[in-house]
Amino acid sequence: MGEASREIMRQARRQVPEWSTPQVNEALAHQHEAGREHQEIVLVDVREKHEWNEGHIPGAVHVPRGYLELQVEEAVPDKDKTLVLYCAGGVRSLMAGATLQQMGYKNVVSMAGGFGAWKGNGYPFVQPRTLSEAQAKRYSRHLLVPEVGEEGQFKLLDSRVLLIGAGGLGSPAAYYLAAAGVGTIGIIDADVVDDSNLQRQILHNTQRIGQYKAESARETIEALNPDVKVITHIERLDESNVARIIADYDVILDGTDNFPTRYLLNDAALIANKPVVHGSVFRFEGQLTVFKPYEGPCYRCLYPEPPPMALAPSCAEAGVLGVLPGIIGILQATETIKLLLGIGDPLVGRMMTYDALAGEFNELRLFRDPKCAACGENGHPEGLPTYADVCALPA
């Protein structure tokens, strides 16, 4: 260190008070005892990311010295708080303290000896979970989004999403959820790939005609992202298995095209308190909503009974523009990620509709029915009819 640098350090020490690690530990202990409403001390780690990942003091805010001027006001907006800064050995924190004083922070302290002294005294520290180098590169664009970031990416990697069907809606939804890093994707589908599926069901290909859709989907997803575990359920959803299958998942994505399964899923999701991201398509029109138990309406609030069979054709009977399920399925994936991360305004109590020919999106407000047989004040979702004998079923 040259003479100029030593003078800068002497000046910083004259400006910025220093606390020993026992003083910092005692102050933090008193604050913890005082409770959340008396949080006057903010611990700020000014080391680089790789140092933080090797271990840091519990409860610290990470603002690297190189980004201090750009990030500290967002991390600690209250300039009257006492900021206790620390680095590896107590030098960078002194320099950072002088800078923060110039920025208007009134009570800035540097921890003498830094994180090295903290560890040396046997005080607690944590080693954060970190993404691997390959994951950091794969999800780099997520890490740049403040609403996602590393913490959000870990949430996605820890999340479990069940897709009801690996068809027109389930295909694009599963593909993008897997790309986003949703760690476990369950797929229930007992059908096999048919050549008529390939106009819209992008998880499958010509070589897999005759293969179970769930297995075909697993192969595609695993080739896309090795972080994702795919659980296949090669069976049809019914009263005997619905509770067991949905139990272990955080969000259910409904890609069915028949009323009996929708009613069955609605009632089971209410009982298990699982949100359902619902989508449906018909020729050039699609719709999307989120059924979140007891926060918005359920499926039976909208459709207490199914329409007549002639008015409820399946895709196999009525046809659908191949790209339309892609649009609605991707929107379903978007709503699913919002629910998993707890961000934004999910489509609870709202239905989005899309008219492909007109190129128009519209939104309808939906309301819970207090007399709903499933979720109303006196509702009982157990044992309600699913109308399997009157609804149009897929061919």
C-alpha positions as CSV (number, residue, x, y, z in Angstrom):
1,M,0.0,0.0,0.0
2,G,1.5,3.4,-1.0
3,E,1.5,6.5,1.0
4,A,-1.5,7.9,-0.7
5,S,-3.5,4.8,0.0
6,R,-2.4,4.8,3.6
7,E,-3.5,8.4,4.0
8,I,-6.9,7.5,2.5
9,M,-7.2,4.7,5.1
10,R,-6.2,7.0,7.9
11,Q,-8.9,9.5,6.8
12,A,-11.5,6.8,6.6
13,R,-10.7,5.6,10.1
14,R,-11.1,9.2,11.4
15,Q,-14.5,9.4,9.7
16,V,-16.0,6.0,10.2
17,P,-16.4,4.4,13.7
18,E,-15.3,0.8,14.1
19,W,-16.9,-1.9,16.3
20,S,-15.2,-5.1,17.3
21,T,-16.8,-8.3,16.4
22,P,-18.0,-8.9,20.0
23,Q,-19.7,-5.5,19.9
24,V,-21.4,-6.3,16.7
25,N,-22.5,-9.7,18.0
26,E,-23.9,-8.2,21.2
27,A,-25.7,-5.4,19.3
28,L,-27.4,-8.0,17.0
29,A,-28.4,-10.2,19.9
30,H,-30.0,-7.2,21.7
31,Q,-31.9,-6.3,18.5
32,H,-33.1,-9.9,18.1
33,E,-34.4,-9.8,21.7
34,A,-36.1,-6.5,21.1
35,G,-38.2,-7.9,18.2
36,R,-39.0,-7.0,14.6
37,E,-40.4,-3.6,15.4
38,H,-37.1,-2.4,16.8
39,Q,-34.8,-3.3,13.9
40,E,-32.5,-0.3,13.9
41,I,-29.3,-2.0,12.8
42,V,-28.7,-3.2,9.3
43,L,-25.8,-5.5,8.6
44,V,-24.3,-4.9,5.2
45,D,-21.8,-7.3,3.6
46,V,-19.7,-5.4,1.0
47,R,-17.6,-8.4,-0.3
48,E,-17.8,-9.9,-3.7
49,K,-20.3,-12.5,-4.7
50,H,-17.9,-15.5,-4.5
51,E,-16.9,-14.4,-0.9
52,W,-20.6,-14.1,0.1
53,N,-21.2,-17.6,-1.3
54,E,-18.4,-19.0,0.9
55,G,-20.2,-17.8,4.0
56,H,-21.8,-14.7,5.5
57,I,-23.3,-13.5,8.8
58,P,-27.0,-14.5,9.2
59,G,-29.4,-11.6,8.3
60,A,-26.8,-9.6,6.4
61,V,-27.7,-7.6,3.2
62,H,-25.3,-8.2,0.4
63,V,-24.2,-5.1,-1.5
64,P,-20.8,-5.6,-3.2
65,R,-18.4,-2.7,-2.8
66,G,-18.2,-2.3,-6.6
67,Y,-22.0,-1.7,-6.8
68,L,-22.4,0.1,-3.6
69,E,-23.4,3.5,-5.0
70,L,-25.8,1.9,-7.4
71,Q,-27.5,-0.6,-5.1
72,V,-27.4,0.5,-1.5
73,E,-30.3,3.0,-1.6
74,E,-32.6,0.3,-2.9
75,A,-31.3,-2.3,-0.3
76,V,-31.4,0.2,2.6
77,P,-33.6,3.2,1.8
78,D,-33.8,4.5,5.4
79,K,-30.7,6.6,5.9
80,D,-31.3,7.0,9.6
81,K,-30.7,3.3,10.3
82,T,-27.4,2.2,11.8
83,L,-25.4,0.4,9.0
84,V,-22.8,-2.0,10.2
85,L,-20.5,-2.8,7.2
86,Y,-18.1,-5.7,7.0
87,C,-15.8,-7.1,4.4
88,A,-13.1,-9.8,4.6
89,G,-10.6,-7.9,6.9
90,G,-12.1,-4.5,7.7
91,V,-10.5,-2.4,4.9
92,R,-13.1,-2.3,2.2
93,S,-15.8,-1.7,4.8
94,L,-14.1,1.4,6.1
95,M,-13.8,2.8,2.5
96,A,-17.5,1.9,1.9
97,G,-18.5,3.7,5.1
98,A,-16.8,6.9,4.0
99,T,-18.7,6.7,0.7
100,L,-22.0,6.1,2.5
101,Q,-21.5,9.1,4.7
102,Q,-21.1,11.2,1.6
103,M,-24.4,9.7,0.3
104,G,-26.2,10.9,3.4
105,Y,-26.2,7.8,5.7
106,K,-26.0,9.2,9.2
107,N,-24.9,6.2,11.3
108,V,-22.3,4.1,9.6
109,V,-20.0,1.7,11.4
110,S,-17.3,-0.7,10.1
111,M,-16.7,-4.0,11.7
112,A,-13.0,-4.3,12.6
113,G,-11.3,-7.4,11.4
114,G,-14.2,-8.2,9.1
115,F,-15.6,-11.6,8.4
116,G,-12.3,-13.3,9.1
117,A,-12.4,-12.0,12.7
118,W,-16.1,-13.0,13.0
119,K,-15.4,-16.6,12.1
120,G,-12.2,-16.6,14.2
121,N,-14.3,-15.8,17.3
122,G,-16.6,-18.7,16.6
123,Y,-19.7,-16.6,15.8
124,P,-22.4,-18.1,13.6
125,F,-22.3,-17.8,9.8
126,V,-24.2,-19.4,7.0
127,Q,-23.2,-20.8,3.6
128,P,-25.9,-20.0,1.1
129,R,-27.1,-22.5,-1.5
130,T,-25.6,-21.6,-4.8
131,L,-26.3,-22.4,-8.4
132,S,-23.8,-24.5,-10.2
133,E,-21.7,-22.9,-12.9
134,A,-23.9,-24.6,-15.6
135,Q,-27.1,-23.5,-13.8
136,A,-25.9,-19.9,-13.5
137,K,-25.3,-19.8,-17.2
138,R,-28.5,-21.6,-18.1
139,Y,-30.7,-19.3,-16.0
140,S,-28.6,-16.1,-16.4
141,R,-31.5,-14.2,-17.9
142,H,-33.7,-15.1,-14.9
143,L,-31.0,-13.9,-12.5
144,L,-31.0,-10.5,-14.1
145,V,-34.8,-10.1,-13.4
146,P,-35.2,-8.6,-9.9
147,E,-38.6,-10.3,-9.4
148,V,-36.9,-13.7,-10.0
149,G,-33.1,-13.5,-9.3
150,E,-31.2,-16.4,-7.6
151,E,-33.8,-16.8,-4.8
152,G,-36.6,-17.1,-7.3
153,Q,-34.7,-19.6,-9.4
154,F,-34.2,-21.8,-6.3
155,K,-38.0,-21.6,-5.7
156,L,-38.6,-22.8,-9.3
157,L,-36.0,-25.6,-8.9
158,D,-37.8,-26.7,-5.7
159,S,-41.3,-26.4,-7.2
160,R,-43.5,-29.3,-8.3
161,V,-46.1,-28.8,-11.0
162,L,-48.6,-31.4,-12.3
163,L,-49.9,-31.2,-15.8
164,I,-53.2,-32.8,-16.6
165,G,-52.6,-34.0,-20.1
166,A,-49.5,-33.8,-22.4
167,G,-51.5,-32.6,-25.4
168,G,-52.1,-29.3,-27.0
169,L,-52.1,-27.2,-23.9
170,G,-49.8,-29.4,-21.8
171,S,-47.1,-29.5,-24.5
172,P,-46.1,-25.8,-24.7
173,A,-46.7,-25.3,-20.9
174,A,-44.5,-28.2,-20.0
175,Y,-41.8,-27.2,-22.5
176,Y,-41.5,-23.7,-21.1
177,L,-41.9,-24.7,-17.4
178,A,-39.0,-27.1,-18.0
179,A,-36.9,-24.4,-19.7
180,A,-37.6,-22.1,-16.8
181,G,-36.2,-24.7,-14.4
182,V,-39.3,-26.0,-12.6
183,G,-37.6,-28.8,-10.8
184,T,-40.3,-31.5,-10.8
185,I,-43.0,-31.8,-13.5
186,G,-45.6,-34.5,-13.2
187,I,-47.6,-35.5,-16.3
188,I,-50.7,-37.6,-16.2
189,D,-51.8,-38.9,-19.5
190,A,-52.9,-42.4,-20.6
191,D,-53.1,-41.7,-24.3
192,V,-50.6,-42.6,-27.0
193,V,-49.1,-40.2,-29.7
194,D,-51.2,-40.1,-32.8
195,D,-50.2,-38.5,-36.1
196,S,-53.2,-36.1,-35.8
197,N,-51.6,-34.7,-32.5
198,L,-48.5,-33.4,-34.2
199,Q,-50.2,-30.3,-35.7
200,R,-50.1,-28.8,-32.2
201,Q,-48.6,-31.1,-29.5
202,I,-45.0,-30.0,-29.8
203,L,-43.6,-32.4,-27.1
204,H,-44.0,-35.3,-29.6
205,N,-42.7,-36.2,-33.0
206,T,-43.2,-38.6,-35.9
207,Q,-40.9,-41.2,-34.5
208,R,-42.9,-41.5,-31.3
209,I,-46.3,-42.3,-32.9
210,G,-47.8,-45.1,-30.8
211,Q,-45.7,-44.2,-27.7
212,Y,-47.4,-43.1,-24.5
213,K,-47.6,-39.3,-24.5
214,A,-46.4,-39.1,-20.9
215,E,-43.2,-41.0,-21.8
216,S,-42.7,-39.0,-25.0
217,A,-43.0,-35.8,-23.0
218,R,-40.5,-37.1,-20.5
219,E,-37.9,-37.7,-23.2
220,T,-38.4,-34.3,-24.7
221,I,-38.2,-32.5,-21.3
222,E,-35.1,-34.4,-20.1
223,A,-33.3,-33.6,-23.4
224,L,-34.1,-29.9,-22.9
225,N,-33.1,-29.5,-19.2
226,P,-31.4,-32.1,-17.1
227,D,-32.3,-30.2,-13.9
228,V,-35.9,-31.2,-14.3
229,K,-37.3,-34.5,-12.9
230,V,-40.3,-35.8,-14.8
231,I,-42.8,-38.0,-13.0
232,T,-45.1,-39.9,-15.4
233,H,-48.6,-41.1,-14.4
234,I,-49.8,-43.3,-17.3
235,E,-53.4,-43.5,-16.1
236,R,-56.6,-41.6,-16.4
237,L,-57.6,-39.2,-13.7
238,D,-60.6,-40.5,-11.8
239,E,-62.1,-40.7,-8.3
240,S,-59.8,-43.5,-7.3
241,N,-56.5,-41.7,-7.9
242,V,-57.1,-37.9,-8.1
243,A,-56.3,-37.2,-4.4
244,R,-53.2,-39.4,-4.4
245,I,-51.8,-37.9,-7.6
246,I,-52.3,-34.2,-6.9
247,A,-51.2,-34.4,-3.2
248,D,-47.5,-33.8,-3.8
249,Y,-47.7,-30.9,-6.3
250,D,-47.7,-27.1,-5.7
251,V,-49.7,-26.0,-8.7
252,I,-51.9,-28.0,-11.1
253,L,-52.1,-27.0,-14.8
254,D,-55.3,-28.2,-16.4
255,G,-54.9,-29.1,-20.1
256,T,-58.0,-31.3,-20.3
257,D,-60.7,-31.0,-23.0
258,N,-63.7,-32.6,-21.3
259,F,-66.0,-31.6,-18.5
260,P,-65.9,-34.7,-16.3
261,T,-62.2,-34.3,-15.6
262,R,-62.6,-30.6,-15.0
263,Y,-65.3,-31.1,-12.4
264,L,-63.3,-33.9,-10.8
265,L,-60.2,-31.9,-10.6
266,N,-62.0,-28.8,-9.3
267,D,-63.4,-30.7,-6.3
268,A,-60.2,-32.5,-5.5
269,A,-58.2,-29.3,-5.7
270,L,-60.6,-27.5,-3.3
271,I,-60.2,-30.4,-0.8
272,A,-56.4,-30.3,-1.1
273,N,-56.2,-26.5,-1.3
274,K,-54.2,-26.6,-4.6
275,P,-54.4,-23.8,-7.2
276,V,-55.4,-24.8,-10.7
277,V,-54.4,-22.9,-13.8
278,H,-57.2,-23.6,-16.3
279,G,-57.0,-23.2,-20.0
280,S,-59.3,-24.3,-22.9
281,V,-59.4,-23.8,-26.7
282,F,-62.0,-24.1,-29.4
283,R,-61.2,-23.5,-33.1
284,F,-59.9,-19.9,-33.0
285,E,-60.7,-19.0,-29.4
286,G,-59.0,-19.7,-26.1
287,Q,-59.6,-18.8,-22.5
288,L,-57.5,-18.8,-19.3
289,T,-58.1,-18.3,-15.6
290,V,-56.7,-19.4,-12.2
291,F,-58.8,-21.2,-9.7
292,K,-57.3,-20.5,-6.3
293,P,-59.3,-22.2,-3.6
294,Y,-61.5,-19.9,-1.5
295,E,-59.7,-16.7,-2.9
296,G,-61.6,-16.6,-6.1
297,P,-64.4,-18.6,-7.8
298,C,-64.0,-22.3,-8.6
299,Y,-65.0,-24.1,-11.8
300,R,-68.4,-24.9,-10.4
301,C,-69.1,-21.3,-9.7
302,L,-68.8,-20.6,-13.4
303,Y,-70.4,-23.8,-14.6
304,P,-72.7,-25.3,-11.9
305,E,-73.8,-27.8,-14.6
306,P,-72.3,-28.7,-18.0
307,P,-73.9,-27.5,-21.2
308,P,-75.8,-29.9,-23.3
309,M,-73.7,-32.5,-25.1
310,A,-74.3,-30.8,-28.5
311,L,-72.8,-27.6,-27.2
312,A,-69.7,-29.1,-25.7
313,P,-67.7,-30.7,-28.4
314,S,-64.1,-31.7,-27.8
315,C,-61.2,-30.6,-29.9
316,A,-61.3,-33.9,-31.7
317,E,-64.9,-33.2,-32.8
318,A,-64.7,-29.4,-33.4
319,G,-61.0,-28.9,-34.5
320,V,-58.6,-26.2,-33.3
321,L,-56.0,-24.0,-35.0
322,G,-52.7,-25.6,-34.2
323,V,-51.0,-22.5,-32.9
324,L,-53.8,-21.6,-30.5
325,P,-53.0,-24.1,-27.8
326,G,-49.5,-22.9,-28.0
327,I,-50.6,-19.4,-27.1
328,I,-52.9,-20.4,-24.2
329,G,-50.5,-23.1,-22.9
330,I,-47.7,-20.6,-22.7
331,L,-49.9,-18.2,-20.8
332,Q,-50.8,-21.0,-18.5
333,A,-47.1,-21.6,-17.9
334,T,-46.7,-17.8,-17.1
335,E,-49.5,-17.9,-14.6
336,T,-48.0,-21.0,-13.0
337,I,-44.6,-19.3,-12.6
338,K,-46.3,-16.3,-11.0
339,L,-48.0,-18.5,-8.5
340,L,-44.8,-20.4,-7.7
341,L,-42.8,-17.2,-7.2
342,G,-45.5,-15.2,-5.5
343,I,-45.2,-12.3,-7.9
344,G,-47.5,-10.2,-10.0
345,D,-51.3,-10.4,-10.2
346,P,-52.4,-14.0,-11.1
347,L,-55.7,-14.4,-13.0
348,V,-57.7,-15.2,-9.9
349,G,-61.3,-13.9,-10.3
350,R,-60.5,-13.0,-13.9
351,M,-60.8,-14.8,-17.2
352,M,-58.6,-13.9,-20.1
353,T,-60.1,-14.7,-23.6
354,Y,-58.3,-14.6,-26.9
355,D,-59.8,-14.4,-30.3
356,A,-57.2,-15.4,-32.8
357,L,-59.1,-14.3,-35.9
358,A,-59.8,-10.9,-34.5
359,G,-56.4,-10.7,-32.8
360,E,-58.0,-9.5,-29.6
361,F,-57.5,-10.3,-25.9
362,N,-60.4,-9.5,-23.5
363,E,-60.9,-10.0,-19.8
364,L,-64.0,-10.9,-17.8
365,R,-64.4,-10.4,-14.0
366,L,-65.4,-13.6,-12.2
367,F,-67.0,-13.8,-8.8
368,R,-67.5,-16.6,-6.3
369,D,-71.0,-17.9,-5.9
370,P,-71.9,-18.0,-2.2
371,K,-74.3,-20.8,-3.0
372,C,-71.8,-22.8,-4.9
373,A,-72.1,-26.5,-4.2
374,A,-68.3,-26.9,-4.0
375,C,-66.8,-23.7,-2.5
376,G,-69.8,-21.8,-1.2
377,E,-70.7,-21.1,2.4
378,N,-72.4,-24.5,2.7
379,G,-70.4,-26.1,0.0
380,H,-69.2,-29.7,0.1
381,P,-66.9,-30.7,-2.7
382,E,-66.8,-34.3,-1.6
383,G,-68.9,-36.6,-3.8
384,L,-70.4,-34.1,-6.2
385,P,-71.4,-35.4,-9.7
386,T,-68.9,-35.1,-12.5
387,Y,-71.5,-35.7,-15.2
388,A,-69.4,-38.3,-16.9
389,D,-72.6,-39.8,-18.5
390,V,-73.8,-36.6,-20.2
391,C,-70.6,-34.7,-21.2
392,A,-68.9,-34.9,-24.6
393,L,-65.8,-36.9,-24.3
394,P,-62.7,-36.7,-26.5
395,A,-62.9,-39.1,-29.5
